């Protein structure tokens, strides 16, 4: 379960940014997580409380924006939605593609006080 190490990494990012700004409390943290990022949202939810206990994020609100994966077929240039990493183009069935979104894992914003 690598979600625990990811949650701890998010805590470290929030802590570092708060120290830079001279703030002591995070009111809200917004995350962007792509559907192809390899992060299981239910597993992240499960470990979150333990990861943020006694940290700057312990009492903060968390919002997760899930980003649907999309690709562009390199054969027919069709943009299409990816549900799985191994999905082919729905028109020409090619597996040659450029994934344009859905692999994100980022802290979108922090609201601090």
PyMOL commands that set and color helices and strands:
alter all, ss='L'
color gray80, all
select helices_A, chain A and resi 3-21+41-52
alter helices_A, ss='H'
color red, helices_A
select strands_A, chain A and resi 26-34+61-67+70-73+79-81+97-101+105-112
alter strands_A, ss='S'
color yellow, strands_A
deselect
rebuild
show_as cartoon
